[in-house]
Amino acid sequence: MYSIKKTTVTQFTPVSTSASGQTKLDGRHHGIPASLQRLAAITGLLLLSPFLLILIALIKLESQGPCVYKQIRVGKLGRRFMLYKFRSMYVPEDPRFRNPDPAQSDREGVCAKYRNDPRITRIGAFIRKYSIDELPQLLNVIRGDMLLIGPRPALEKELNAYQPNDLGRLDSEQGLTGLWQVTGRADTTFAQQVQLDKQYIMEQSALNDVTILLKTIPCVLGAKGAY
């Protein structure tokens, strides 16, 4: 059973591999081996460390507050963990902080997103546009909280609003990038995100993971659906 605060949902039943060989929801990892993904995360973090130190200094110079933002996220089968991001918003104590109007969300469904979010700093707008704010999650990959490729780990408040069918996206290790991210990101609806995440899980393979990684580069540089 999933126990999600006040909501209790029956756990979905894993499905075995079909006769055609297509990967089903069997709860196992069928993509690039987790050990290789963690090794890649370690290598990436070491190579990027000079850039990340400069970025930390820029975030600190622009606004008050910690440079790294910590947030509880939901991983595979509802497991909670602490996710890391570079802070891209003013902290509530900052006089420049302003809450957005929830009615003005530019994305339908559970996950609210704002193209002109008044909480975002100048450096924050840049690092969000090119997904640089997500780089601290390489630490999450190294720690084993998530992988490089998979559905994005959800917020707890989002999970409370899930319908039973939405929980299928939790039957996989969550990831830094995935099929949804290279297909439209925030330009898609939440229902489309769930469908893409389920499609990824159903068709998961090492080859598909490599394809997603290769598509991630032009998507990040093009900043499509990022805000």
Buried (B, 14 or more C-beta within 10 A) or exposed (E): EBEBEEEEBEEBEEEEEEEEEEBBBEBEBBBBEBEBBBEBBEEBBEEBEEEBEEBBEBBBEBBEBEBBBEEEBBBBBBEEBEBBBBBBBBBEEBEEBEEBEEEEBEBEBBBBBBEEBEBBBEBBBBBBBEBBBBBBBBBBBBBEBBBBBBBBBBBBEBBEBBEEEBBBBBBBBBBBBBBBBBBBBBBBBBBBBBBBBBBBBBBBBEEBBEBBBEBBEEBBEEBBBBB
